[in-house]
């Protein structure tokens, strides 16, 4: 079999495997809409729900079936995936005698793509086990642009046989699938990752604001930092955009603060000091209180700017 025909055959086999499982997806926001698009591209039988009817309409136009009632959806699918905002929102949807878990069929899977708290996984796993269904924790990294291209990273925590069942689903929208350990390990690794990333953003936003206040050339500030030890992946992604005043919410400031809060709570529950984590948490909370929660995470710089009275921006023709 030639390599080209082998690739076609393998893709067909995965699509046949996926077609045997009906999937429900709740949450068509920044990441969820990309998941839906790519699941449909790979032939999934997909039901969708979201609070925004316009987002649902887009998915329906791509081939999905609308199911406005998430509890009804749960009873109709083999895999119920959720990609919403918070652990609290997931539990409000899923738990209780009238919740989604109770409505799932025996042997179904509750697939949790939401970035949640460390304790959430234990609560959900126990509730699913009591109901005769499987809980799969699978937080994602990367951005909505990666989700649109089918290139997210999946961090999976759980048993190998459950991962193999879900692999055809993940393959539709993931470039990398990392089996990081037992249930609970994936979200813990995701929270550590996000905390480090957002602490880094808070640090260089503070530095940028201070540099602008004292009149430094911002093109030199970002250029020199990016060429030395202060360089980071988040600065590469968002540093210049921030100084060009582009605060598109690829990752909203409110969601960043939520992730840092979950990390700080986990740190304290583990008996470790959380001085730095709580400082980062409060920095994002302040920026959100100041009205920037719906902007991108780097809008944290606006909190500093409101205090200094000076905007940090690049000149029109920077040498970066």
VOPAGU-2260 file (C-alpha; in pm, 1 decimal, decimal comma):
REM VOPAGU-2260
SITE   aa  ch    i         X         Y         Z
SITE  UNK   A    0       0,0       0,0       0,0
SITE  UNK   A    1     145,3     340,0     -98,7
SITE  UNK   A    2     195,5     605,9     167,8
SITE  UNK   A    3     -79,5     824,6      17,7
SITE  UNK   A    4    -332,2     543,0       7,6
SITE  UNK   A    5    -229,8     436,5     357,8
SITE  UNK   A    6    -302,3     789,3     488,1
SITE  UNK   A    7    -642,5     792,6     316,0
SITE  UNK   A    8    -726,2     449,2     454,6
SITE  UNK   A    9    -621,2     544,6     808,4
SITE  UNK   A   10    -828,1     864,7     793,1
SITE  UNK   A   11   -1128,4     667,7     669,4
SITE  UNK   A   12   -1083,9     414,1     949,4
SITE  UNK   A   13   -1078,8     690,7    1212,1
SITE  UNK   A   14   -1388,8     852,0    1062,9
SITE  UNK   A   15   -1569,8     515,4    1068,6
SITE  UNK   A   16   -1470,2     469,2    1434,4
SITE  UNK   A   17   -1593,7     819,0    1517,3
SITE  UNK   A   18   -1922,7     769,6    1333,2
SITE  UNK   A   19   -2010,5     490,2    1575,5
SITE  UNK   A   20   -2025,9     736,6    1864,6
SITE  UNK   A   21   -2264,4    1029,4    1876,3
SITE  UNK   A   22   -2100,1    1334,5    2031,2
SITE  UNK   A   23   -2256,0    1627,6    2212,6
SITE  UNK   A   24   -2061,7    1950,9    2254,4
SITE  UNK   A   25   -2166,2    2220,1    2501,1
SITE  UNK   A   26   -1977,3    2546,9    2456,9
SITE  UNK   A   27   -1893,9    2704,6    2121,2
SITE  UNK   A   28   -1670,3    2986,8    2241,1
SITE  UNK   A   29   -1312,9    3059,7    2143,3
SITE  UNK   A   30   -1198,7    2697,5    2161,1
SITE  UNK   A   31   -1529,8    2513,4    2127,2
SITE  UNK   A   32   -1616,7    2649,9    1784,4
SITE  UNK   A   33   -1288,8    2512,6    1647,5
SITE  UNK   A   34   -1355,7    2173,2    1804,7
SITE  UNK   A   35   -1700,8    2162,9    1643,0
SITE  UNK   A   36   -1569,0    2269,1    1303,2
SITE  UNK   A   37   -1304,9    1998,7    1296,0
SITE  UNK   A   38   -1526,1    1723,8    1436,6
SITE  UNK   A   39   -1774,2    1791,7    1157,4
SITE  UNK   A   40   -1493,7    1802,1     902,3
SITE  UNK   A   41   -1402,4    1448,8    1011,4
SITE  UNK   A   42   -1755,6    1317,3     979,4
SITE  UNK   A   43   -1876,3    1328,1    1339,9
SITE  UNK   A   44   -2242,2    1292,7    1431,8
SITE  UNK   A   45   -2244,0    1608,9    1642,3
SITE  UNK   A   46   -2506,3    1779,5    1858,0
SITE  UNK   A   47   -2424,9    2130,1    1982,4
SITE  UNK   A   48   -2548,6    2377,3    2241,1
SITE  UNK   A   49   -2441,8    2726,4    2345,3
SITE  UNK   A   50   -2600,4    3026,9    2512,8
SITE  UNK   A   51   -2526,0    3233,3    2199,8
SITE  UNK   A   52   -2766,2    3136,0    1917,0
SITE  UNK   A   53   -2537,0    3291,1    1655,5
SITE  UNK   A   54   -2257,9    3048,3    1749,7
SITE  UNK   A   55   -2500,9    2758,6    1729,1
SITE  UNK   A   56   -2616,0    2877,2    1386,1
SITE  UNK   A   57   -2258,2    2869,9    1256,7
SITE  UNK   A   58   -2210,1    2510,3    1374,9
SITE  UNK   A   59   -2546,6    2404,2    1230,2
SITE  UNK   A   60   -2448,8    2554,9     894,0
SITE  UNK   A   61   -2137,0    2336,3     907,9
SITE  UNK   A   62   -2345,1    2023,2     962,2
SITE  UNK   A   63   -2414,9    2000,2    1336,3
SITE  UNK   A   64   -2754,3    1936,7    1494,8
SITE  UNK   A   65   -2882,3    2190,0    1746,3
SITE  UNK   A   66   -2997,1    2059,5    2083,0
SITE  UNK   A   67   -3087,4    2354,3    2301,2
SITE  UNK   A   68   -3143,3    2151,7    2620,2
SITE  UNK   A   69   -2809,2    2017,0    2751,5
SITE  UNK   A   70   -2983,7    1757,5    2967,7
SITE  UNK   A   71   -3178,0    1625,0    2670,7
SITE  UNK   A   72   -2851,2    1621,6    2475,6
SITE  UNK   A   73   -2684,3    1412,7    2746,6
SITE  UNK   A   74   -2946,1    1141,4    2704,0
SITE  UNK   A   75   -2891,6    1125,5    2327,0
SITE  UNK   A   76   -2513,0    1098,5    2302,4
SITE  UNK   A   77   -2232,1     852,5    2372,7
SITE  UNK   A   78   -1977,2    1125,6    2450,9
SITE  UNK   A   79   -2080,2    1454,3    2611,6
SITE  UNK   A   80   -1801,5    1712,5    2575,7
SITE  UNK   A   81   -1806,3    2041,5    2764,2
SITE  UNK   A   82   -1588,4    2340,6    2685,4
SITE  UNK   A   83   -1721,5    2623,2    2901,1
SITE  UNK   A   84   -1582,3    2876,3    3145,2
SITE  UNK   A   85   -1541,3    2750,3    3501,4
SITE  UNK   A   86   -1543,6    2443,4    3723,9
SITE  UNK   A   87   -1845,7    2588,6    3900,8
SITE  UNK   A   88   -2037,3    2614,4    3572,4
SITE  UNK   A   89   -1951,0    2254,9    3478,9
SITE  UNK   A   90   -2072,9    2122,6    3814,5
SITE  UNK   A   91   -2391,8    2328,5    3795,8
SITE  UNK   A   92   -2461,2    2163,1    3459,4
SITE  UNK   A   93   -2352,0    1812,0    3547,6
SITE  UNK   A   94   -2431,6    1727,3    3909,5
SITE  UNK   A   95   -2752,1    1645,8    4091,8
SITE  UNK   A   96   -3050,2    1425,2    4009,2
SITE  UNK   A   97   -3152,1    1655,0    3723,6
SITE  UNK   A   98   -2797,6    1709,5    3595,2
SITE  UNK   A   99   -2629,4    1594,7    3277,0
SITE  UNK   A  100   -2444,8    1304,5    3440,1
SITE  UNK   A  101   -2771,1    1149,0    3558,5
SITE  UNK   A  102   -2909,1    1176,8    3205,5
SITE  UNK   A  103   -2614,2    1001,9    3035,1
SITE  UNK   A  104   -2653,1     644,5    2912,0
SITE  UNK   A  105   -2465,4     364,0    3086,5
SITE  UNK   A  106   -2110,7     352,4    2956,8
SITE  UNK   A  107   -2118,3     705,1    2814,0
SITE  UNK   A  108   -1832,2     950,4    2863,4
SITE  UNK   A  109   -1839,0    1296,0    3019,3
SITE  UNK   A  110   -1547,4    1466,7    2839,0
SITE  UNK   A  111   -1432,6    1776,5    3025,3
SITE  UNK   A  112   -1225,0    2019,8    2816,7
SITE  UNK   A  113   -1279,4    2307,2    3060,5
SITE  UNK   A  114    -985,3    2445,2    3258,8
SITE  UNK   A  115   -1110,3    2361,6    3605,8
SITE  UNK   A  116    -983,1    2344,3    3964,4
SITE  UNK   A  117    -772,6    2061,0    4104,0
SITE  UNK   A  118   -1051,9    1942,1    4336,9
SITE  UNK   A  119   -1306,0    1945,5    4053,6
SITE  UNK   A  120   -1163,8    1634,3    3886,3
SITE  UNK   A  121   -1208,6    1421,7    4199,9
SITE  UNK   A  122   -1565,3    1544,0    4246,5
SITE  UNK   A  123   -1657,9    1475,3    3884,6
SITE  UNK   A  124   -1482,8    1137,7    3865,1
SITE  UNK   A  125   -1667,5    1012,7    4175,0
SITE  UNK   A  126   -2003,1    1141,8    4048,1
SITE  UNK   A  127   -1954,0     978,2    3709,0
SITE  UNK   A  128   -1844,5     646,4    3862,4
SITE  UNK   A  129   -2157,4     641,5    4081,4
SITE  UNK   A  130   -2371,8     695,0    3770,1
SITE  UNK   A  131   -2202,0     422,6    3564,1
SITE  UNK   A  132   -2034,5     659,5    3318,9
SITE  UNK   A  133   -1672,5     756,0    3256,4
SITE  UNK   A  134   -1515,8    1090,9    3337,0
SITE  UNK   A  135   -1239,9    1210,6    3103,1
SITE  UNK   A  136   -1033,8    1515,5    3197,2
SITE  UNK   A  137    -877,1    1667,9    2889,3
SITE  UNK   A  138    -780,0    2034,3    2931,1
SITE  UNK   A  139    -627,0    2198,4    2626,6
SITE  UNK   A  140    -339,8    2433,8    2559,2
SITE  UNK   A  141    -280,9    2676,8    2269,2
SITE  UNK   A  142    -522,5    2933,0    2126,7
SITE  UNK   A  143    -855,7    2959,2    1941,4
SITE  UNK   A  144    -657,2    2995,6    1618,4
SITE  UNK   A  145    -501,5    2654,1    1683,6
SITE  UNK   A  146    -846,1    2510,8    1760,9
SITE  UNK   A  147    -975,3    2645,1    1430,5
SITE  UNK   A  148    -689,4    2469,2    1248,0
SITE  UNK   A  149    -730,1    2146,3    1444,9
SITE  UNK   A  150    -396,9    2193,7    1623,3
SITE  UNK   A  151    -470,7    2211,8    1996,2
SITE  UNK   A  152    -271,0    2019,2    2255,8
SITE  UNK   A  153    -471,0    1773,7    2465,7
SITE  UNK   A  154    -355,5    1692,8    2818,4
SITE  UNK   A  155    -528,6    1368,7    2916,0
SITE  UNK   A  156    -545,9    1223,1    3264,9
SITE  UNK   A  157    -694,8     878,7    3306,4
SITE  UNK   A  158    -683,3     516,6    3195,7
SITE  UNK   A  159    -525,2     412,8    2866,9
SITE  UNK   A  160    -837,2     231,3    2743,5
SITE  UNK   A  161   -1046,4     546,3    2785,3
SITE  UNK   A  162    -785,8     746,7    2595,4
SITE  UNK   A  163    -795,5     494,1    2310,7
SITE  UNK   A  164   -1174,4     521,5    2294,5
SITE  UNK   A  165   -1146,8     900,6    2270,3
SITE  UNK   A  166    -844,1     914,2    2042,4
SITE  UNK   A  167   -1049,2     934,0    1716,2
SITE  UNK   A  168   -1230,7    1234,8    1865,8
SITE  UNK   A  169    -909,9    1404,1    1977,8
SITE  UNK   A  170    -741,8    1335,9    1644,1
SITE  UNK   A  171   -1004,8    1551,5    1474,7
SITE  UNK   A  172    -885,3    1868,6    1649,0
SITE  UNK   A  173    -555,4    1799,9    1823,8
SITE  UNK   A  174    -201,1    1810,1    1693,0
SITE  UNK   A  175     -59,0    1658,3    2012,5
SITE  UNK   A  176    -219,5    1427,8    2268,8
SITE  UNK   A  177     -24,7    1396,8    2595,5
SITE  UNK   A  178    -116,4    1119,0    2838,1
SITE  UNK   A  179      20,2    1284,1    3151,1
SITE  UNK   A  180     -86,3    1025,5    3409,1
SITE  UNK   A  181    -392,5     925,0    3611,5
SITE  UNK   A  182    -705,0    1135,4    3643,0
SITE  UNK   A  183    -624,6    1462,3    3815,6
SITE  UNK   A  184    -275,1    1499,4    3676,9
SITE  UNK   A  185    -380,5    1671,5    3353,6
SITE  UNK   A  186    -558,4    1965,2    3514,1
SITE  UNK   A  187    -281,6    2005,2    3769,4
SITE  UNK   A  188     -23,5    2030,0    3492,7
SITE  UNK   A  189    -249,1    2269,6    3299,9
SITE  UNK   A  190    -287,3    2497,4    3603,9
SITE  UNK   A  191      88,9    2505,6    3659,3
SITE  UNK   A  192     140,6    2587,3    3291,3
SITE  UNK   A  193    -120,0    2863,4    3289,7
SITE  UNK   A  194      -0,7    3015,4    3615,1
SITE  UNK   A  195     356,9    3040,7    3486,5
SITE  UNK   A  196     232,9    3188,4    3157,8
SITE  UNK   A  197       5,2    3449,2    3319,4
SITE  UNK   A  198     255,5    3537,8    3591,7
SITE  UNK   A  199     498,9    3604,2    3309,8
SITE  UNK   A  200     246,9    3830,8    3135,4
SITE  UNK   A  201     181,4    4023,2    3457,4
SITE  UNK   A  202     556,9    4069,7    3508,5
SITE  UNK   A  203     636,3    4209,6    3166,9
SITE  UNK   A  204     323,0    4423,4    3159,6
SITE  UNK   A  205     437,4    4579,8    3487,0
SITE  UNK   A  206     783,6    4632,7    3339,9
SITE  UNK   A  207     646,3    4782,3    3018,4
SITE  UNK   A  208     426,4    5024,2    3216,0
SITE  UNK   A  209     718,7    5134,2    3430,6
SITE  UNK   A  210     940,1    5180,7    3124,1
SITE  UNK   A  211     673,9    5393,6    2955,5
SITE  UNK   A  212     627,0    5606,9    3267,2
SITE  UNK   A  213     996,9    5695,3    3270,8
SITE  UNK   A  214    1006,0    5763,2    2896,6
SITE  UNK   A  215    1209,0    5465,3    2771,7
SITE  UNK   A  216    1200,6    5380,8    2400,9
SITE  UNK   A  217     948,8    5094,8    2396,8
SITE  UNK   A  218    1086,7    4945,8    2075,8
SITE  UNK   A  219    1421,7    4904,1    2250,0
SITE  UNK   A  220    1256,7    4774,4    2566,5
SITE  UNK   A  221    1080,5    4486,4    2393,9
SITE  UNK   A  222    1363,8    4425,6    2149,6
SITE  UNK   A  223    1633,6    4391,4    2415,1
SITE  UNK   A  224    1420,0    4187,0    2655,4
SITE  UNK   A  225    1327,2    3951,1    2372,4
SITE  UNK   A  226    1694,1    3900,9    2290,9
SITE  UNK   A  227    1793,3    3802,9    2645,1
SITE  UNK   A  228    1682,0    3608,8    2951,7
SITE  UNK   A  229    1348,3    3790,2    2981,3
SITE  UNK   A  230    1230,0    3638,7    2653,0
SITE  UNK   A  231     923,9    3411,8    2684,0
SITE  UNK   A  232     665,9    3235,3    2474,1
SITE  UNK   A  233     392,0    3470,2    2596,7
SITE  UNK   A  234     598,4    3774,7    2508,2
SITE  UNK   A  235     663,5    3627,4    2164,6
SITE  UNK   A  236     290,2    3580,7    2117,0
SITE  UNK   A  237     154,2    3897,2    2273,7
SITE  UNK   A  238     433,2    4142,9    2360,0
SITE  UNK   A  239     432,0    4347,2    2041,2
SITE  UNK   A  240      53,1    4319,3    2007,9
SITE  UNK   A  241      20,1    4466,3    2357,5
SITE  UNK   A  242     239,1    4764,1    2269,3
SITE  UNK   A  243      35,4    4810,0    1950,4
SITE  UNK   A  244    -275,9    4826,1    2173,7
SITE  UNK   A  245    -428,2    4503,2    2038,7
SITE  UNK   A  246    -615,4    4337,3    2324,5
SITE  UNK   A  247    -817,3    4085,0    2123,8
SITE  UNK   A  248    -940,5    3827,3    2379,3
SITE  UNK   A  249    -770,9    3512,8    2245,9
SITE  UNK   A  250    -753,4    3434,1    2618,0
SITE  UNK   A  251    -964,4    3675,2    2816,5
SITE  UNK   A  252    -829,0    3850,2    3122,5
SITE  UNK   A  253   -1120,7    3714,6    3327,4
SITE  UNK   A  254   -1035,0    3357,2    3229,4
SITE  UNK   A  255    -668,7    3416,7    3308,0
SITE  UNK   A  256    -763,0    3538,5    3655,3
SITE  UNK   A  257    -986,9    3234,2    3705,2
SITE  UNK   A  258    -701,3    2996,3    3621,0
SITE  UNK   A  259    -456,4    3176,2    3850,3
SITE  UNK   A  260    -715,3    3171,6    4129,6
SITE  UNK   A  261    -759,5    2794,3    4094,0
SITE  UNK   A  262    -380,6    2754,1    4105,5
SITE  UNK   A  263    -347,2    2968,8    4420,0
SITE  UNK   A  264    -627,0    2774,4    4592,2
SITE  UNK   A  265    -459,7    2444,8    4504,1
SITE  UNK   A  266    -123,4    2573,9    4629,5
SITE  UNK   A  267    -272,8    2672,1    4964,4
SITE  UNK   A  268    -463,3    2343,6    4998,5
SITE  UNK   A  269    -131,4    2164,6    4948,5
SITE  UNK   A  270       9,8    2352,2    5249,1
SITE  UNK   A  271     245,5    2572,0    5047,2
SITE  UNK   A  272     276,3    2951,9    5070,8
SITE  UNK   A  273      95,5    3134,0    4792,4
SITE  UNK   A  274     242,8    3484,8    4824,6
SITE  UNK   A  275     344,9    3514,1    4460,1
SITE  UNK   A  276      40,4    3333,3    4324,1
SITE  UNK   A  277    -198,7    3553,3    4519,8
SITE  UNK   A  278     -13,1    3866,2    4406,0
SITE  UNK   A  279     -62,5    3759,6    4043,4
SITE  UNK   A  280    -423,8    3666,3    4117,4
SITE  UNK   A  281    -495,0    4006,3    4273,8
SITE  UNK   A  282    -321,6    4186,5    3987,9
SITE  UNK   A  283    -558,5    4025,6    3737,8
SITE  UNK   A  284    -854,1    4074,4    3971,8
SITE  UNK   A  285    -775,8    4447,0    3994,7
SITE  UNK   A  286    -756,9    4480,6    3615,8
SITE  UNK   A  287   -1088,9    4298,1    3586,5
SITE  UNK   A  288   -1251,4    4525,3    3847,5
SITE  UNK   A  289   -1121,4    4822,4    3646,5
SITE  UNK   A  290   -1330,1    4698,2    3354,3
SITE  UNK   A  291   -1086,7    4495,1    3143,1
SITE  UNK   A  292   -1211,0    4141,1    3212,5
SITE  UNK   A  293   -1351,0    4084,5    2863,6
SITE  UNK   A  294   -1031,0    4199,7    2692,3
SITE  UNK   A  295    -723,7    3987,1    2626,2
SITE  UNK   A  296    -511,5    3876,6    2920,6
SITE  UNK   A  297    -242,5    4137,0    2845,7
SITE  UNK   A  298    -493,6    4413,7    2919,8
SITE  UNK   A  299    -356,1    4373,2    3272,7
SITE  UNK   A  300    -115,2    4647,2    3156,9
SITE  UNK   A  301    -408,8    4889,3    3155,3
SITE  UNK   A  302    -437,6    4863,1    3533,9
SITE  UNK   A  303     -79,6    4986,8    3566,0
SITE  UNK   A  304    -138,0    5255,8    3303,5
SITE  UNK   A  305    -442,1    5385,1    3487,9
SITE  UNK   A  306    -218,4    5427,3    3791,5
SITE  UNK   A  307      75,8    5588,0    3605,2
SITE  UNK   A  308    -132,1    5794,3    3362,0
SITE  UNK   A  309     104,1    5689,8    3077,6
SITE  UNK   A  310      20,6    5452,6    2792,5
SITE  UNK   A  311     282,8    5195,1    2692,5
SITE  UNK   A  312     295,0    5177,6    2313,7
SITE  UNK   A  313     532,2    5147,2    2021,8
SITE  UNK   A  314     607,4    5437,1    1791,2
SITE  UNK   A  315     448,5    5423,4    1446,9
SITE  UNK   A  316     761,9    5278,6    1286,3
SITE  UNK   A  317     937,1    5079,8    1559,2
SITE  UNK   A  318    1272,9    4910,8    1528,3
SITE  UNK   A  319    1194,0    4591,3    1723,2
